[in-house]
């Protein structure tokens, strides 16, 4: 069994590193190539790269775990995300692709904001970069936690006692492989590996629930789809009800996850890199089809996994590990290795994207802006690689707590970006009366509101505990701040 798993995983790791080397030879000679792949991404690569970097380990760990524990009501998170992603492709993608190139060929979101509002250029770049690095450290930590849980559950016996916990060893291995291809190959490596990883993820998410449902009684399978309600009736009739136990606040908190899409730098940067504005429509169709299948698969893993556990009296201590448990129980070792590689793909695709975007902000919006304005292209690329390492080490420190929950860390970082950048990006692309002071106010108010909401505990268990997801007050407060300050400062300019 160990040999089969290792063969699959070794093949996956070698493929990722080979892609990194290919990208290094092709597009890392200057900062535009290293940070944005020369704005020449194929629409299919851009679409799956955006999807894979978006979904991360929460798609195979956090969302199935939430459904496993609480039932179908948790699917509202996926519904909100799907709608938000679709609107993001419609509203933001074509405008951002066009305007970032027209306004000074910006390579990062802070650069675009500075070019869009030159009167507050330096302040916008610095504040935006600080927010990006801070929240990405938390977001990247969520991926590291996923890698630690995967290793702790499945891989520990493969390596034996190496002097540190299985959880921390998993974090270091995950980080090491991601750093290998991200530092070497830059944005093109991240995007191409995301494409491959997205394909692996969607196959795994279709395969696993199908095997659980139709795999046959000899492996403890359910035999047919109609068996799921019968088995889950032992838990209660509300388990498969999309509405039972759902309060208005809980519903609002779940579906408003979709608001976060407009402000996720690691997602919208794909819009900046796509080959042309005309390719956005093709990418949108590919990306949304992929996302629909992936979300349905994740829901299927959670629900079918709970049915399998009930039918076979299986004890699952951590619901977020149900995908890993089923992979180990139901499949041939070579397939198990592929499924675990799919989970690593989900984790690594997001980590690499986040590391690169955070690195680009540190490089372009700190180092090049404040320390070395005349830095050469080669120097900038090398500093970018060092910044990737720096952010990774910050994330490892945050993820070192083995009790961390993937979905919890993701929800906090997602809300932070969504509130700080969401209203800012939408209005900067669609409202010509917005001012630099308004943009700066939206950034600060959105991030501060989310941070305060989390610190005060007002978001606690928002799906069932009555708390409000922090993105709601953060998004609203940032939007109001942008509009109010822009109108006020515009009037002063006229006077």
N, C-alpha and C positions, 0 to 999 in steps of 0.2 A: 504494500500500500504506500509506504513512504517513497519508494522508488518512482511509482507512477505519478504521485503528486509533484515530486521534485522535477521530473522530466517536463511536465506541463509548465510549471512555474519557471524553470530555467529557460525554456523556449520563449516564454513571455518576456522575461527580463532581457534576454539577448535581443529580442526584436525591438524593445523600447530603446536600448542603448544604440543599436544599429541605426535607428531613425535619428537619434541625437547626433550621431557622427555624420550622417547624410546632410542634416540641416546645418551642421557646423561648416561643412565644406561649401554649402550653397549660399548661405545668407547671413553670415555673421561678420562681414568685413566692415560694416558701419553700424551706427546706432539705429538707423531706420530699418535695416535688415534684422538686427538682433531683437529689437523691441516690437516691430510691427510687420515683419516678413515682407517689407517693400510694398505693402498694400496690394498684394497679388494673390490672395487666398482664393482657391476654387470655391464656388458656392456650397458644394457638398461638404468640403472640409470645414468651411466657416460654420455651417449649420450644425454638424455633429460636434465640432469643437465647442461651440457655444453651449450645446446641450450637455455634453459630457462634463465640461468644466462647471456648469451650473449644478448638476444633480449630485455629484460627489457621493461619498459613502453613505449619506443619509438616505439615498434612494434604495440601497440594498440593506441598510442597517436601521436607520432611524424611522423611516416611514413604515416598513413592514413591522418593526417592533411596536410602533404606536398602534397599528391596526391589530396586531396580535393581542395586545394588552386590553385595548378599549373597544375594538370592534369597528364596524364600517363607518361610524360617525367621523373617524379620523380621516376618511377619504376626502373630506371637504378641503383639507390642506392641498391635496393634489389638484382638485377642481380649481381652486383659486390660483394655483401656480400656472395651470394650463391657460386660463383666460388671461392672466397677467403677461405670460410669455407671448401670446398671440398679439396682444395690443402693443407690446414692446417691439415686435417685428414690424407691425404696421406703422406705428407712429415714430419711434426713435430711430430704427435702423437706417432707412433711406436718408433721413435728414442729417443724422450724425456722420454717415459716410461722406455726404456731400460737403457739409460745413467744416468738418475737421481738415479736409484737404484744401478748401478754399481759404480758410482762415489760418494761413501760415503753416500749413502742412503739419499740424500738431501730432505728436507721437504718443501723448498721454492725455488723460482726461483733464488734469490740472493745466496742462499747456493749452488745451482747447478753451478752457474757461478764461485763462489769462488773455488769449487772443480775442476772445469774444467780448471781454470787458477790460480793455487795456488800462482804463483809469484806476483799476484795483488789481492789476496783474500780479504783482509780487505777493500781496496778501492772500489772494485767491490760491496761488500755487502752493504757498506754504501751508495754509490751513487745510486745503484739500489733501495735500501729501501726508500731513500728520494724521488726518482721519483715516486715509487709506492704509497707512502702515499699522496704526493701532488696531483697527477692526480686522485687518487681514491677519494679524498675528493671532487673534482669537479664532478666526475662521479657519486658518490653516491648522491650528491646534485641533479643531474638530476632526480634520482628516487624519491627523496623527493618532488621535484617540481611536479612530476606526482601524488603523493599521495595528495598533497595540492590541485591540480586542480580537482582531482576526488572528494574530500570532498566538495570543494567549489561549485561544479556543482550539486552534487547529495545528499550529506548526511547532509547538514547544518540543514535542518528542523528536522532531527531526534534527534538533541541534543540541539537545542535552543541556547540562548545567554549564553555563558560561560565566557565572559570577554575578549577573544582574537579573532582575525579574523578567519573566517571559514577556510581560506587557511592555516594559521599556526596551527590550531587545527588538520587539516588533516595531516600535516607534523608530528606533535608529535604523533598522533595515529599510523600512518604508521611506524614510527621509533620504537615506543614502542613494537608493536607486533613482528617486525623483531628482535629486541634486545632480546626479551623473549626467542625465540627458538635458536638464533644464539649463545648467550652467554652461554646458558645451554648445548646445544647439539653439538656444534662445527661443523666440516666438514661433518660428517655423517648426522646430522640434516639438514644442508644446502642442501646436495645432495638429500636426500630423499624428502624434501619439494619441491625442484626444480623439481623432477620427477613428483610429484602430480600436481604441478603448471603448468608444461609443458603440461600435459594431459588436464587440464582445459583450458589453453590458446588456444590450437589448436581446441578444440570443439567450443569454443566461436567464433573463427575467421572463422570457417566454417558456424556456425549457423547464425550469424548476416547478412552477405551479402545474404545468401539463403533466409532469411525471407524478407529482403528488396526487393529482386527481385521477389520472387514467393509467397509472403505472402498474396496477394489478395488486391484488390482495397479498401476494407473496412477499412484497416489500412493505406491507402495511399501508399501501395506497388505498384511496377511497373508492376506487372502481368507476365512479361516474360523478359528474358535476352535481347531480341531484342529491348525492349523499351528504354534501356539506351542511345544508340546513338541519338534517336529522342529527348529525353528530354535534353541531354547535348548539342545538336546543338544550343540551345539558348545562350550558353556561347561562342561558336565558334568552327569551324572545327578542330582547333589545339588541343583541349582539350584531345581528345582520340588518338592523334598521338604520337608515341613513339620518334619521331625524330624532329618534328616541334619546332623551337626555340632553339634547342640544338646546342650549339657551341662545337667545339672540346675541348676547355678548360673545358666547363661544363660537357661534356661526360667523360673526363679523371678524373675530380674531383669526379664525382659520382661513377664510377666503381672502382676507387682506394680505396674506402672504404674497399674493400676486402683485401688490404694489411695490414690493421690493425689487422687481425686475428692472425697473427704470433706473435704479441707482447702483447696480452691481458692476463695478469697473471691469472685473475679469470676464463678464459676459459682453457688455456693450463695446469693449475694445475689439471684439471680433467684427462688429459692424464697421469699425474704422479700417479694418484690414482686408475686408472683402474686395474682390477684384474690381467691381464697378457697381454703381447704383442700380443698374439694370439687373445685376445678378442677385439683388436682395430678394426679389419675388421668388426666384428658384430656391434660394437658401431657406426662405420662410416655409415653403411647402415641405421641403425635406426635413427641416428642423422640427416643425410641429407634428409631422407624422411620426418621427422618431420619439418625440416626447410623449405623444398619446399612447403609443405601444408600451413605452418604458414605464409610465405611471400605472397603466392597467396591470402590467406584470408585477410591479411592486405591491400593489393592492392584493393581487392574487397570491403572492408569496406570504403576506401577512395573514390573510384569511384562510387559505388552504393549509398553511403551516400550523395555525391554531387547531384546525380540524384534524390534521394528522397527529398532533400532540395529544389531543383529547381521545382520539380513536385508539392510540397505542400507549396511553398512560405515560407519556413522555414528560419528564420534568424539565422545564426550561427556566433556569434561574434568572437569566437576563434576556428579556424579549428581543432586544436589539441583535442578538446572535442567532435568531431563528434561521436565517439564510445559511449561515455557516454550519449549523447543526444538520440541516437537511442535506447540504452538500456532502457532508461526511457520511451520512447514514444511507443515502439512496443511490449513490452513483459509483461506477467503476473509478478507481483511483485516477486514471488519466482524465476522466470527465470532471472528477472532483477538483483536480488541479486546475482545469479550465475555469470552473465556476469560482474557485477562490481567486484565480487571476482576474475574473470579471469584477470581483469585489475590490481587489487591488487597483484595477483599472479605474473604477469609480472614484476611489480615494485619491489615486495618484494624478488623475487628470485634473481634478480641482486644485490639489496642492500645487502642482506645477504652474497652473495659470495664475493662482494667487501670488505665489512667490515672484513670478516674473513681473506682474503688474505692480506689486509693492516695490520690487527692485527698481522698476522704471521710474517710479515717483521719487525714490531716494536718489537715483542717479541724475535724472533730468531736473527735478524740482528742488533738490537740495544741493547736491555736489556741483552740478553745472551752473546752477543759478547763483549760489552764494560763494562757493569755494574756488572753482576753476572754470570761469566762463570761456576760456580759450582752450579747454581740454580737447585733445585730438580724438578722432573717432575710435581709434584702437584703445586709447586710455578710457574712454567712456564705456566701451564694451566690457573691458576688464573690471572697471568699478562696478558695473552692473552685475557681473558674476559674483563679486564679493558681497554685494548687497543681497543677492539671492541667499547666500550662505548665512548672512546676518539675520534675516527675517526667519529663516528655517530654525535657527538656534533659539530665537525668541518663542516660536511656536512650540518647539520641543519642551521648553521650560514650562509653558502653560499647560501642555498636555500631560505632564508628568504625574498628575493625579489620576490614578486608575478608576476612581469613582465618577469621572466625568461622563456626561451623557452626550452622545453625538448630536441628537436633535436639539438639545438645549443650547449647546454652543453655537450651532448653525443658526438657530432662531435669533439669538442675540446679535450676531454679526450681520445676519441678513437684514434685520430691522435697522441696525445702525447705518448701513449703506443705503438702504431704501429710503430712510427718512432724510439723511444728509444730502444725498445726491439725486434722489428720485424727482422731487419737485423742481430742483435746480436744472436738471437735464431737460425735462419736459418743457419748462418755461423758456429756457435759453434757446431752445430750438424752434419754439412756436410763438413767442411773445416778444415783439420788437421793442416794447416799452420797458423791458427789464433793464435794471442798472447794475453796475458792479457792486455797489453797496447792498443792493437787494440780494444779489448772489451770495455775498459774504455773510449776510444775516441768515439766509436760508441754510447755508452750510453749518454755521455755528449753532443755530437754534435746533435744527434737526438732530444733530449728533448729541447735543447737550440734553435734549428732552428724552431721547432713548436711554442715555446713560443714567439719568436721574430716575427714570421709570424703573429700570432694572435694579438700581441701588435701593430704591424704596420698597421693592418687592411687589409692586402693583401688577406685575405681569405673571405672578405665580400660578402655574397650572391653568393657563387661560382657557383651555378647552373644557375643563370640568370644574375648575375651582372658582369661577367667577371673575378671575383677573382679566385685564384687557391687554392684548398683545401690544407691545411697546411701539410697533411700527405705526399704529393708528394715531396716537397723539403726536408722535414725532413727525409723521408725514403732514398732518393737518397744520401743526405749528410752523413747520418750515415753509409750507405753501403760503400761509398767512403772512409770515415774516417777509418773504420775497416780494409779495404783492404790495404790502403796506410800505415797506422801506423804499421799494422802487418808485411807487407813486410819490412819496414824500420827497425823495432826492431828485426825481424828474422835475417836480414843480419848482424846487430850488434852483435847478439848472436853468429853467425857463425865466424865472425871476432875475 
